[in-house]
């Protein structure tokens, strides 16, 4: 997978955490939208985990471009903002998963596995917020 998350410490921690999973492998890391696209084209990951707040073009815009250039790459977007329309944005650009940044250590790997196998994953708190605020989150 490609891990494109803002902030070196957070990205490195997530990479280390995901590396503990026997069936998951981070093949590339990126910090900005342009770097994400470059690394994706170079490594052709099965799954890209994108931070919605990624510097540069941002995770949503990077996801749109990634879907065009590598349509077989499945996308999981991670967000910490439940009320800014992130869920709708992520799903509208073809993300197969939307995970909460503060998810447990078990939830992100599980979301990646679900998306990798062809399923969809949306963190329950994000769904609850979307329902509560009528999709205007």
C-alpha positions in Angstrom: 0.0 0.0 0.0 0.9 3.6 -0.4 0.6 5.7 2.8 0.2 9.4 2.2 -0.3 11.1 5.5 0.6 14.6 6.6 3.3 14.8 9.2 6.4 12.6 9.3 5.9 11.4 12.9 2.3 10.4 12.3 3.1 8.8 8.9 6.0 6.9 10.4 3.9 5.7 13.3 1.1 4.5 11.0 3.7 2.8 8.8 5.2 1.0 11.7 1.8 0.0 13.0 0.7 -1.3 9.7 4.0 -3.1 9.3 3.2 -5.2 12.3 0.3 -6.7 10.4 1.5 -9.9 8.6 -0.6 -9.4 5.5 -0.2 -5.7 5.0 2.9 -4.0 3.5 3.6 -0.3 3.0 5.6 -0.1 -0.3 5.8 3.7 -0.4 5.1 6.8 1.7 4.3 10.4 0.7 3.6 13.7 2.3 2.0 15.8 -0.4 -0.4 15.4 -3.2 2.2 15.6 -6.0 4.5 13.2 -4.1 1.5 10.9 -3.6 0.9 10.7 -7.4 4.5 10.2 -8.2 4.9 7.4 -5.6 1.7 5.7 -6.8 2.8 5.7 -10.4 6.3 4.4 -9.4 5.0 1.6 -7.0 1.5 0.8 -8.3 0.0 -0.1 -4.9 -3.1 -2.1 -4.5 -4.4 0.3 -1.9 -3.6 4.0 -1.2 -4.3 5.4 2.2 -4.7 9.2 1.8 -5.0 11.9 4.4 -7.8 14.2 3.5 -5.7 17.1 4.8 -2.6 16.2 2.9 -0.5 19.3 1.9 -0.6 20.4 -1.7 -3.6 19.3 -3.6 -5.2 17.5 -0.6 -6.3 13.9 -0.3 -9.6 14.3 -2.1 -8.0 15.9 -5.1 -5.1 13.4 -5.1 -7.8 10.6 -4.9 -9.5 12.0 -8.1 -6.3 12.0 -10.0 -5.2 8.6 -8.7 -8.5 7.1 -9.8 -7.9 8.4 -13.3 -4.3 7.3 -13.5 -4.4 4.0 -11.6 -8.1 2.8 -11.7 -7.2 -0.5 -10.1 -5.8 1.1 -7.0 -8.3 1.2 -4.2 -8.5 4.3 -2.0 -9.0 4.7 1.7 -9.2 8.3 2.9 -8.6 9.1 6.5 -10.1 12.2 8.2 -10.4 13.7 11.6 -13.2 16.1 10.6 -16.6 14.7 10.6 -18.6 17.9 9.9 -16.9 19.3 6.8 -18.4 17.2 4.0 -15.4 15.0 4.0 -17.4 11.8 3.8 -19.4 12.9 0.8 -16.3 14.3 -0.9 -14.3 11.1 -0.3 -17.1 8.9 -1.6 -17.8 11.1 -4.6 -14.2 10.8 -5.9 -14.3 7.0 -5.7 -12.8 6.2 -2.3 -13.8 2.8 -1.2 -13.1 3.5 2.4 -13.3 6.5 4.8 -11.6 6.0 8.1 -11.4 8.1 11.2 -7.9 9.4 12.2 -8.5 8.5 15.8 -9.6 5.0 15.0 -8.3 2.2 17.1 -5.1 0.3 16.1 -7.3 -2.5 14.9 -9.8 -0.4 12.8 -7.5 1.0 10.2 -5.9 -2.4 9.2 -9.4 -3.9 9.1 -10.6 -1.1 6.9 -7.7 -1.6 4.5 -8.4 -5.3 4.3 -12.1 -4.7 3.6 -11.3 -2.2 0.8 -8.5 -4.4 -0.6 -10.9 -7.3 -0.9 -13.3 -5.2 -2.9 -15.6 -4.1 -0.1 -16.4 -0.7 1.3 -15.7 0.7 4.7 -16.9 3.9 6.4 -16.2 4.5 10.0 -19.4 4.3 12.0 -18.9 7.7 13.7 -18.7 9.3 10.2 -21.9 7.6 9.2 -23.6 8.7 12.4 -22.5 12.3 11.8 -23.8 12.3 8.2 -27.1 11.0 9.3 -27.4 13.4 12.3 -26.6 16.4 10.1 -28.6 15.3 7.1 -25.6 14.8 4.8 -24.6 18.4 5.2 -21.5 17.5 7.3 
